[in-house]
Amino acid sequence: MLRLSLEKTLNRLIDTCDIDIETLEGKKINLQLTELDIALAFVFTNSRIFVIKSNEVSNFDVTIKLNKDAFLSLIGGTSLDELLDNEEVVIIGNVKVAKKLSEMLAMSSQDIEEAIAHYTGDIVAHQIGKGIRLAKDKLDSSKANPIEAIKDEISTILIAPSRSHFFGNKAP
Amino acid sequence: MTKTTHFGYKEVDVNDKQGLVREVFDSVATNYDLMNDVLSMGAHRLWKRYTIASSNVKKGDCVLDIAGGTGDLALKFRGKVGNSGQVILTDINGAMLEEGRKSLIDNGVFDIGFVQANAELLPFKDKSFDCVSIAFGLRNITDKKAAIRQMFRVLKKGGCLLILEFSKVENEMLEKFYDYYSFNVMPKLGGLFANDEQSYQYLAESIRKHPNQEDLKAMVIGAGFDLCEYQNLSGGIVALHKAVKA
């Protein structure tokens, strides 16, 4: 469910903000969040991003390794250069490609924070507000058809409740 | 020597399976949606909704829905691709295609293409589609590997394949319940609601003969896809395989 949330968030960002990802076409990025045991592959193809389990993908253009705090700083707007200077991130491969992804992650920080909240064990206030924010985000993203957005969320809860936002996602 | 394949638990001549499957779907076509709701207790709608959510389809895309039956998945894809995109629904069975056409017209949708076609020999150009889906159809195809190779062929580079199909239940307790339900309850419900116990006996048997999650994944990779992962739904009663032609 985490992967699906990220995939939808980033593709929505590309469409709504008209982000040019042409230079990333065919690129594969491996993002490893140490401590959280999350390893994700971002595959750019056909003018969109697929987010897949890292172990299903090979021949990455770049691997980014960072811990929970550095990841939260990154999506909070701290530049990759600054994290590199502070040795809070390890990049193996094409740094330009890594920067492009990090910029996109920062642009959708609120959605991503939401998606990984159950992994990061974020602050209590965040947990209290997340149900409300989640519903609001879903409605915002589907203004044309809010009923569909609500149905989507209910479907997720009924199909795989353990992986839903509301019951605490345990599997990437 | 005659080559055989399975039709449920029966071994049949490989040339006969397609006709036998057609007889099953000719028989169930008119009650197909009703029976799906009854047998899955409505869960098939949730599985399909999850499939659409996973499709990564966007406005302007071309989508091919194979074995699309009564068109419920095609209808949802139509909403995703918008007026600038295109959805084509195929089914080998004329009766199912006719039910699909009626259902979509009832929903006010007139711009989905209908093609009666065998999935093993898709009548489309190479690299035509952004997404190809098949929901609860693959297990009925005689040569699954050939069909998946065709799906690979018609997908564009970066295109996404979605296979939603019954699979192997993960939990032992759930499996026991599911076996009892499949072989003792489902055929009876088929008899009661659709006056056709035999076809639903075939349904239960064909599910057990279908490759499990890992075997199907290997088949998809073997057809040329670079990436394939699956997600078990409802404890593995159903699995969604998602593959990308990267």
Interface residues (C-beta under 8 A of the other chain):
Chain A: L4 E7 K8 N11 D15 G26 K28 V43 T45 N46 S47 R48 F50 I52 K53 E56 V57 K151 D152 S155 T156 L158 I159 A160
Chain B: A43 R45 L46 W47 R49 Y50 A53 S54 N56 K58 K59 D130 K156 K157 G158 G159 C160 L227 C228 E229 Q231 L233 S234 V244 A246
